[in-house]
């Protein structure tokens, strides 16, 4: 019987199956691994970031004659806070921006908490429902700390894309102006902070759409270049 073969032989008028045990096993069919593809959550996070800061900035500028800032709770908590926190958790496995998105998700949650009466933050700094000077200074400290955090993120984003650096840069200056306004009461600083916040919001929208309007994710004919910063020789 030739090697590596399976045959039959006759023993006492019965067929007996014989196998050459010295031969290697027959190769199994080639299995191709299945690679799962995942969506990019970053556009959702950038849209939520831009919507929150745009709403806050327009209210700071009193657009449309609106002087009551409580509308920001809708975007800061139920869109920005939830969406950015989820995107940060997804980015923990899919990308590298989990720290940034979770941080700004918490920023939106905490900013919206100022206007939720059940938490009582604004009431603790108010007398007969009127915010005191201490409340404005506390807001100045709060915004100043977030301005510092944003500056640290800028240092880490220098070699990413121009829209990302621009968004963080204008956010940093906007928060710094609003913090200074809270301490000084200068209305020009509030106007500057609101205007710079609007620019930062549209920078975030550009980042989102440059990653969303792609050939792989949408049938739109619109394409936005990501404007990646080229690496230096250093």
WOHU-V302631 format. One line per field, one symbol per residue. ss: DSSP state (A for helix, B for strand, O for the rest). psi: psi as a letter, one per 30 degrees, with the letter a starting at -180 (. if undefined). burial: + if it has 16 or more other ideal C-beta (glycine too) atoms within 10 Angstrom, else -. Layout:
ss->???
psi->???
burial->???
This chain:
ss->OOOOOBBBBBBOOBBBBBBOOOOOOOOOOOOOOOOOOOOOOAAAAAAAAAAAAAAAAAAAOOAAAOOOAAAAAAAAAAAAAAAAAAAAAAAAAAOOOAAAAAAAAAAAAAAAAOOOOOOOAAAAOBBOOBBOAAAAAAAAAAAAAAAAAAAAAAAAOOOOBAAAAAAAAAAAAAAAAAAAAAAAOOAAAAAAAAAAAAAAAAAAAAAAAAAAOOOOOOOOOOOOOOOBOOOOOO
psi->kllhlkaklkjhgkkkkkkjffkllkklkkkkkkjkklljfeeeeeeeeeeefeeeeeeeghkggkfjgfffeeeeefdeeeeeeeeeeeffffbfgeeeeeefeeeeeeefffgjffegeeefgljhgkkleeeeeeeeeeeeefeeeeeeeeefgegcleeeeeeeeeeeeeeeeeeeeeefgjfeeeeeeeeeeeeeefeeeeeefffeilffflgkfkkkkfhkkkklg.
burial->---------------------------------------++++++++++++++++++++++----------++-+++-+++-++++++-++---+-++-++++++-+++++++++-----++--+---------+--+++-+++-++--++-++--+--++++++++++++++++++++++++-----++-++++++++++++++++++++++----------+----------
